[in-house]
Amino acid sequence: MKLYAGNLPYNITEDELRTTFTEYGEVTEVSLITDSFTGQMKGFGFVEMPTQHEAEAAIKALDGKDVNGRNLKVNLAKPKEKRSKRRPRY
């Protein structure tokens, strides 16, 4: 099950995010989303957990939890929307 983790501190690492979610079950993948131009973290990412039970436990425990002064937003990730290819501006 893929979870969305938002309102993350900009200095959080994938390892720290993994540790936060591991308290509620196995974490199979963690990815933080960064700006493609600056490399700056955008404040959200995705965490994958193998079972619905573990995912629901993580959502219940972590949604709204304070991490480094920011209240996390955790819920099931929505399917990725197809985006049209953008043409570069010159």
Backbone bond lengths (Angstrom), bond angles and torsions (degrees), N, CA, C in turn:
res aa  C-N    CA-C-N  psi(-1)  N-CA   C-N-CA  omega(-1)  CA-C   N-CA-C  phi
1 M - - - 1.440 - - 1.524 108.01 -
2 K 1.316 115.22 131.21 1.459 120.46 -178.85 1.521 109.41 -97.06
3 L 1.334 114.98 127.95 1.455 121.55 -179.59 1.525 110.38 -112.08
4 Y 1.319 115.25 144.21 1.449 122.51 172.69 1.518 107.54 -92.34
5 A 1.323 116.96 133.16 1.463 122.17 176.04 1.517 107.12 -123.10
6 G 1.331 116.48 111.21 1.450 120.62 -176.51 1.512 112.94 -118.71
7 N 1.335 114.58 171.72 1.456 123.78 -177.05 1.530 110.73 59.11
8 L 1.327 115.36 37.36 1.459 121.13 179.97 1.525 110.49 -77.04
9 P 1.334 116.74 149.65 1.462 119.05 172.13 1.536 108.73 -61.49
10 Y 1.312 117.52 140.51 1.467 120.56 -175.94 1.523 113.14 -68.02
11 N 1.318 117.84 -15.71 1.464 120.30 -179.81 1.527 112.91 -100.50
12 I 1.329 119.11 7.21 1.467 120.82 -179.49 1.529 109.63 -70.71
13 T 1.324 116.26 145.60 1.465 121.14 177.77 1.526 109.79 -104.09
14 E 1.318 115.52 164.58 1.468 119.46 177.00 1.520 110.53 -60.17
15 D 1.326 117.33 -38.82 1.471 120.58 179.06 1.525 111.67 -63.54
16 E 1.326 117.24 -41.09 1.470 120.31 178.92 1.524 110.84 -66.08
17 L 1.327 116.83 -40.23 1.461 120.23 178.59 1.527 110.56 -66.16
18 R 1.332 116.21 -41.66 1.471 120.93 177.59 1.529 109.88 -59.58
19 T 1.319 117.32 -45.91 1.465 121.64 -179.49 1.527 110.91 -61.43
20 T 1.330 116.90 -40.64 1.463 121.24 179.36 1.526 110.65 -59.82
21 F 1.320 117.89 -42.85 1.466 121.53 -176.96 1.524 112.70 -82.51
22 T 1.328 118.20 -25.19 1.469 121.70 -176.71 1.528 112.03 -63.38
23 E 1.327 117.63 -22.46 1.466 120.32 176.98 1.532 111.58 -60.46
24 Y 1.330 117.31 -20.70 1.472 121.38 -174.13 1.521 113.28 -112.91
25 G 1.329 117.01 4.15 1.458 120.55 176.86 1.517 111.11 150.55
26 E 1.314 114.25 -176.83 1.461 120.75 -179.55 1.526 110.21 -72.27
27 V 1.308 115.77 138.85 1.463 121.83 175.65 1.521 107.35 -111.87
28 T 1.327 116.59 121.77 1.460 120.26 -177.89 1.522 113.31 -94.23
29 E 1.349 116.95 -25.31 1.465 119.79 179.06 1.524 110.22 -158.59
30 V 1.323 115.18 145.15 1.467 122.29 175.87 1.519 107.11 -133.71
31 S 1.328 116.18 134.81 1.461 118.89 174.27 1.522 109.59 -141.97
32 L 1.323 115.16 128.65 1.455 122.12 175.93 1.520 107.36 -98.76
33 I 1.309 117.21 139.64 1.454 121.84 -176.93 1.535 109.05 -94.28
34 T 1.323 114.55 128.87 1.458 120.65 -179.24 1.523 110.67 -121.35
35 D 1.318 115.30 156.51 1.458 121.77 176.09 1.527 108.30 -69.49
36 S 1.323 116.57 130.67 1.460 119.82 -175.32 1.530 112.98 -69.04
37 F 1.319 118.59 -21.49 1.455 121.05 -179.18 1.523 112.67 -91.89
38 T 1.328 116.52 -43.97 1.466 120.09 -174.86 1.526 113.54 -97.76
39 G 1.331 117.10 -21.28 1.463 120.33 -175.60 1.521 112.71 79.96
40 Q 1.333 117.16 -2.00 1.466 122.39 179.92 1.527 109.85 -69.77
41 M 1.330 116.58 136.81 1.457 121.22 177.33 1.521 109.20 -65.87
42 K 1.335 116.88 137.28 1.465 121.74 -176.19 1.524 114.05 -86.42
43 G 1.333 118.88 -4.76 1.458 120.59 177.44 1.517 114.04 95.25
44 F 1.336 117.05 9.85 1.456 119.08 175.23 1.518 110.11 -148.42
45 G 1.320 114.28 165.67 1.457 120.14 179.77 1.516 109.61 -164.98
46 F 1.326 114.42 -171.60 1.456 120.85 -177.99 1.522 109.60 -133.01
47 V 1.322 114.77 143.74 1.463 122.34 179.10 1.521 106.91 -128.68
48 E 1.322 116.49 131.47 1.467 120.15 177.46 1.515 110.06 -108.51
49 M 1.331 114.46 133.09 1.461 122.57 177.56 1.524 107.39 -126.09
50 P 1.342 118.37 144.62 1.460 120.24 -171.67 1.530 116.48 -72.34
51 T 1.330 118.25 -25.27 1.463 118.08 -176.15 1.530 111.66 -125.45
52 Q 1.306 114.93 155.17 1.457 121.37 177.79 1.527 110.29 -64.09
53 H 1.322 116.85 -38.28 1.461 121.65 -179.52 1.532 110.82 -59.64
54 E 1.329 117.38 -47.04 1.459 121.17 179.56 1.534 110.68 -65.39
55 A 1.322 116.68 -41.87 1.462 121.09 -179.65 1.531 110.62 -62.53
56 E 1.320 116.93 -44.82 1.464 120.51 179.92 1.528 111.20 -64.56
57 A 1.341 116.92 -37.74 1.465 120.64 178.11 1.533 110.27 -64.09
58 A 1.320 116.93 -40.93 1.464 121.25 179.22 1.524 110.78 -66.47
59 I 1.327 117.34 -43.55 1.468 120.76 178.62 1.523 110.25 -60.01
60 K 1.322 115.82 -48.46 1.467 120.67 -177.52 1.529 111.37 -61.05
61 A 1.318 117.03 -40.32 1.460 120.75 -175.68 1.535 113.45 -82.26
62 L 1.330 117.32 -33.32 1.460 119.39 -169.75 1.524 115.31 -102.35
63 D 1.330 118.76 -21.13 1.460 119.81 -179.52 1.533 109.10 -65.04
64 G 1.313 116.68 117.96 1.462 121.78 -177.92 1.523 114.45 91.21
65 K 1.331 118.24 -6.15 1.465 121.73 -178.59 1.525 110.23 -70.79
66 D 1.328 116.17 138.31 1.457 122.13 178.36 1.526 109.93 -77.67
67 V 1.330 115.60 124.31 1.460 122.08 174.00 1.525 107.00 -130.42
68 N 1.319 115.98 113.87 1.464 122.05 -178.79 1.528 112.44 51.78
69 G 1.331 116.78 41.82 1.456 121.28 176.31 1.514 115.81 82.95
70 R 1.335 117.11 7.09 1.472 120.27 178.95 1.524 109.01 -124.94
71 N 1.328 116.60 135.76 1.460 120.98 178.30 1.523 109.24 -85.21
72 L 1.329 115.73 115.91 1.463 120.77 -178.03 1.520 111.54 -64.65
73 K 1.305 115.49 150.43 1.466 123.38 170.67 1.521 105.51 -117.49
74 V 1.319 116.44 115.12 1.466 121.16 -177.29 1.515 109.28 -127.53
75 N 1.328 116.36 126.14 1.462 121.21 175.45 1.529 109.50 -157.11
76 L 1.325 115.75 176.63 1.460 119.08 177.58 1.513 108.75 -65.31
77 A 1.326 116.17 137.85 1.459 121.24 179.15 1.521 109.28 -73.41
78 K 1.311 115.13 140.73 1.467 120.27 175.64 1.519 108.06 -82.71
79 P 1.335 117.16 151.60 1.468 119.08 177.57 1.525 110.53 -59.10
80 K 1.305 115.64 143.74 1.458 120.97 -179.21 1.522 109.83 -66.92
81 E 1.330 115.16 129.25 1.461 119.59 178.81 1.518 109.38 -81.08
82 K 1.321 114.86 144.48 1.454 118.46 175.85 1.517 107.91 -73.20
83 R 1.313 115.61 134.18 1.458 120.71 180.00 1.525 108.30 -114.86
84 S 1.293 114.40 144.18 1.459 117.87 177.14 1.517 108.86 -73.45
85 K 1.299 115.66 149.55 1.461 119.59 178.56 1.511 108.76 -70.56
86 R 1.297 114.39 132.81 1.459 119.41 179.13 1.525 108.49 -91.33
87 R 1.296 113.65 141.66 1.453 118.33 174.68 1.520 107.62 -87.40
88 P 1.303 117.09 139.73 1.474 118.92 179.22 1.517 111.08 -66.76
89 R 1.322 114.94 144.55 1.468 120.69 175.56 1.511 108.99 -89.33
90 Y 1.300 115.90 138.43 1.476 119.86 178.01 1.489 110.81 -120.29
